[in-house]
Amino acid sequence: MAFELPPLPYAADALEPYMTANTFSFHHAKHHKAYVDNLNKLIAGTPFEGKSLVDIVKESEGTNAGVFNNSAQVWNHTFFWSSMTPNGGGKPTGKIAEKIDADFGGYEAFAEAFKTAGATQFGSGWAWLVLGAEGKLKIVKTGNAETPFTKGDKPLLTLDVWEHAYYLDYQNLRPKFIETFLDKLVNWEFANANLDAPLHPGV
């Protein structure tokens, strides 16, 4: 069964003015769709066909660059859309807030570290809040299609810092995009749900 482009978890204009429908028309409808289409072509008639997306990502890393890049980008983007929500942003609540206080020493320290990770990722990539194997939160950044779950970390939130994620709305101001993500868009309910849930999206 072929993979399909997952729908956005909100309307394409639901995050305006912080992320516009115009950005989604390219980022979701073209970039994300291209990864899905490419993946389906690459796995057709191979041992990857019929496997879950997570398994394809894990099994193709280091063995099949084309399959890995496209499958991981399908997973990363699907996760990214859910990392944002209308009327999101600001300080977290619930268990994730308690973990951030315990593991980073407070929200401000977390936010500064997350902003630094996103701003200093050279070229294309991602900034992540993850739960490490040792049970503590940490911030990691990955290049291109790399994703933390292949290294044993559980993703809780991510921010796409490829230029196509922000250039139409923010031009070259990546730090402003990161700040807006934290202040206006980040979905802390999603992070809370991911703390104790299986890897998402497990399709």
N, C-alpha and C positions, 0 to 999 in steps of 0.2 A: 504494500500500500504506500503510495507516494505521500510525501510530506506536503502540507499546505501552509500558506502564509497565515499565521495566527492573527485574528483581528485585534485591533487595539482595545485595551480594557476601558476605554472612554472615547467620546467623540473626538474627531481630529482637531476640533477647535476648543476642546475643553481646557487646555492648558494655556490658552492665550491670556495675557500678552507675552507670557514668559517663554512659551514655545508655540510657534504659530502653526496653523493648518498647512501653510505653505511648506514649512520644514517637514512636516509629516508626509506631505505628498511626494517628497523626494526620499526621505529617510526610510519610512515604512513601506510606501507603495512601490518604490523603485529599488533602493539598496537592499532592504530586508528581503523583498520578493526575489531579487536576483540571487541571493544566497540560497533561498529555498529551491529555486528553479535549477541552479547549478548543482546543488546537492543531489537532487533527484536524478539528474543526468549522470552524475559521476558514480552513483551507487547502483544504477540499474544493471542487473545481471551479475552483480558481485556479491561476495559473502556479507557485505554490509546491508544489502537490501533486506527489509523486513525487521531490522533491529531497531531498538529504541534510539532516540536522538542522543541520549546520554551515553549509551554504549558505543555508538558510532564515534562520538567525540573521543572517548577514552581509548578505543581500539585503534583509531587512525592517527593519534598523536605520535609523531616520530616515525611513522611507517608510510603514510600517504598524505602528503601536504595538501593536495587539493581537496580531498574529502575532509580533512581536519579543519582547514580554513573555513570552508563553507558550513560545515555542521556546527562548529563552535560559534560562528557568527550568527547562525540561526538561533542557537541557544542563548547567546549573550544578548542579542537584541530583544528576544521575547522576555527575558529577565529584566532588561532595562525599562521596557514600557511599564512593567508593573512596579518598578522602583519609583515611579512618579504617580501623582494623583492630583486631581483638582483640589484646590484649597489645602494643599500639602505644605510641607516645609516647617521650619521652626524647630524648637526643642522636642525631643521624643518624650513619650510617656510609656508606662508599662515596664515589662521586663527588660526591653532593650535599653531603656533609660538607666535602669539600675546597673546593667552590664557596662554601659558606657562610663558611668560614674566610677565603677569598680576598676575597670581595665584601662581607662584613659585618664582618670582623675577629674572627669567632668566633661560636659558637652563642649565647652570652648576649646579644650585641648584636642578633643576628637575633631572638631570642625577645622581647626588649624592644620592638623595632620592630613585630613582628607583633602583640603584645598591644596596643600603642598604636593600631595601625591598626584592629583589631577593636573596641576600646572606644570609639574616637572617630568611628566611622562613624555619623553622625546618622541615626536612624530605621532603616529596613530596608536590608540590603545584605550585602556579602561582604568578607572579607579574603583576600588571595591572595599566594602566593609564585609569582613568574613569572620566566621567562627573557626578558629584554628583547632587542630586535632587535640591540643592540650586543654581545650575548653575556654580559651580566652579570645576576646575580640581583638582583631588587628586590621590594619589598613594595608592593602597591597595594591600595586599597579601592575598591569600586564600590557604587553605590546601586541599590536595587530589583533589576531584572533584568540590569543591565549586566554585561558579561563582558569580560575583558581581551583575548581573542583577536581581537576586532574592531578593536583599537587596535594590533595588531602584536606583542603580547606573548604568549608561550606559557605557559599556566597549568601549574604543577607541583603545587600543592596549593591547596585553598580551605577556608575556614571560613564557614559560613552564620551570620550574626548577625541574621537576622530573628528577632523574638521567638518565633515558633512553633518555632524550632529548639531553644530551650533553656528556655522558660518553665515547662513541666511539671516539669522536673527541677531547675532553678536559680532559678525565679521571676525577680526583677529583677536577679540577680547575673551580668550578662553577663561582667564580668572573670573571675569564678570559672570560668565555662564555657570561656572562652578558655584560661585556665591549665590546666584539665583536658584540653582538646583537645591541647595541646602535651605535657603530662606523661604522658598515659595513652592517647591515641587516635590521634595523627597517624601516618600510614602513610608512612614514609620510603622503603620499597621502591617504592611507587607514584611518589614524587617522582623517585627514581633512574631508574625506567623511562621517565618522561616527558621526562627531559633530552634524550635522543637520539631519542625515538620521535615519530611523527606526532601531530598534535593528537588528544587522547583526550577523550571517545569519538567517533570519527569515523563516526557512523551517520547 
